[in-house]
């Protein structure tokens, strides 16, 4: 059995280690390092803020969870892990004896429990390996079952039994569930053109493609000659359903090859959710069916929600994503620039490049609204490279306009570290622009680097060798900041505006800012304070020898033409004062 599993998915075992202590992360890594059979690949997450991002956007085989790592309720956090990690096994660790702690943790969703007392490499490796094999077998069995179900007509009683069991799980966990009813449009014409046997091949190939686009926990069933049903469990919000719909629509839209001939199909999707659309399998199916017939009114592949509000919300998200895709092609995106002021000289030291969207109908769309959509869809990757191109272009222009030495700072998204050609792409952009790389600064957050720390460090070192500098954004809001400062080529940290805006209201904020500035300067790292809006904030930061400030006190983000005018005015004022 072990050999079968290994041939099914050999290679690294990816582990997410949830512990606040770096020393514990190193200890666990050392215990696992001796197991050459599974080649463990560990990612450390010491911060609750980054935890959700890593779990939702990164693949892990096993989660190692230190029980002291939670947001206030151990039970609630364990249930969150079970629900959000696509049912990946959670191996819990704590100091208490097994008999005392294991029963409660296992009943709340942990796959196994180990006590730190007497824990050795053999015991830890054995536990991880067992969970890994069990997960491999489960996924293999699920894939086989999915193939059998999709390969032909399914007994309706079996389908309703599956749906009933899913509804019971949703009710027990107080979660939502969605049922998608998919009907291929004008399938009769395929039967007439290709014959029943080849038409059935179309359904089988489409089923295979749909299955690959779904999460492991989602159930795909063929419930008729031209119909599928998908049970989507553990739905957090309408955005979750939106993502599933987008993947299904994209899968249906790709041509299918039948005997060397490309065939394009379209389908109508009806969506009904528990508990909004009903609490029984019959009600849910009937209402998904009704929504599917509503979708038939629209040309091409389309969908309808039984619940009107969900339809509006999901439709808005999908339209926004489609509009954003067009915006990148249609020159609707624009970069705004917010100056950074040197506190010692009062000169403009640099600018941060901030993305704005001029929607043709809605006007200026705020980044808080469209950046999450860009992150979820992956559009942030090409958009991020486009912003770097714009920054390089303006960097050249600023020198020609009499403002040499201006640093242009661009934000890097965590999604860009998913792109294995990130370094190569950025190198090509700056090579083509022929700019002074010492004036290009890339801002990144801790969550961006936590996706794959080793890859992130390699990328940063390679880009740093080209002369590019790096800033750590939102400094002070995560627990891994100090380790990042020590191991990454960071030349500047940005104090999060949440601390700056508390100045004058919170003694804690003052202590934190003092500590950040002192720590950074001891490491020869410069400090920028974000969100400076008042004279009092400015004076406090000046007294603490903060290097630069950024905020509405001096200037809001502005278009390029306004920035040039701003720089010219400050230059004239400086000349007059001399």
GIGIBEL-V396158 format. One line per field, one symbol per residue. ss: DSSP state (~ for helix, > for strand, _ for the rest). phi: phi as a letter, one per 20 degrees, with the letter a starting at -180 (. if undefined). burial: # if it has 16 or more other ideal C-beta (glycine too) atoms within 10 Angstrom, else .. Layout:
BEGIN
ss: ???
phi: ???
burial: ???
END
This chain:
BEGIN
ss: _~~~~~~~____>>>>>>___~~~~~~~~~~~_______>>>>>>__~~~~~~~~~~____>>>>>_______~~~~~~~~~~~____>>>>>>___~~~~~~~~~~____>>>>_____~~~~~~~~~~~~~~~~~~~~~~~~~~~~~~_____~~~~~~~~~~~~~~~~~___>>>>>>>>>__~~~~~~~~_~~~~~~~~~~~~~~~~~~_____>>>>>>__>>>>>>>>>__~~~~~~~~~~~~~~~~__>>>__>>>___>>>>>>>>______~~~~~~~~~~~~~~~______>>>>__~~~~~~~~~~~~~~~~~~~~~~___>>>>>>>>>>_____>>>>>>>>>>>>___>>>_~~~~~~~~~~~__~~~~~~~~~~~~~~~~~~~~~______>>>>>__~~~~~___~~~~~~~~~~~~___~~~>>>>>_~~~~~__~~~~~~~~~~~~~___>>>>>>>_____~~~~~~~__>>>>>>_~~~~______~~~~~~~~~~~~~~~~___>>>>>____~~~~~~~~~____>>>_______>_~~~~~~~~~~~~~~~~~~_
phi: .fffffffbepfeededdbfdffffffffffeffeffdlfcdcececffegfffffdcecebdedfffeaepcfffffffgffeelmffdeecbeffffedggffffepfeacceffmfcfffffffffffffffffffffffffffffffafdffffffffffffffffffeldebcddddcfflfgffffednfffffffffffffffffedfffeddcedagcccccedelefbffffgffgfffffffffgdeclmdfcddcbdddccdeegepcdgffffffffffffffffefmfbbbefefffffffffffffffffffffeeleebddcdfddfffdmefeaceececceffdemfefffedfgffffenffffffffffffffffffffffencfnfeddcfdegffffefdfffffgffffffldfffedcdecefffefgbgfffffgffffffeofdcdeelfoeceegfffffddfedbcdfffffffefndcfffffffgffffffffeldfcddemfccfffffffffemffccbrfgeaegbfgfffgffffffffffffff
burial: ....#.......#######....##..#..##..#..#.#.#######.##.###..#.########.##...#..##.####.#.########......##..#..########...#....##.###.###.##..#......#..##...#....##.##..##..#.....##########.#..##..#....#####..###.##.##...#######.##########..#.#######.##.##...#......#.#.########.###..#..######.##.##.....#######..##.###.##.##.##..#....##.#######.#...###########.......#....##.#####.###.###.#########..#....#..##############..##..##.##..#.#.#.###############..#..##..##...##############..##..#.########.#####.....##.##..##.##....########....##.##..#.######..##.##.#..##.##..#........
END
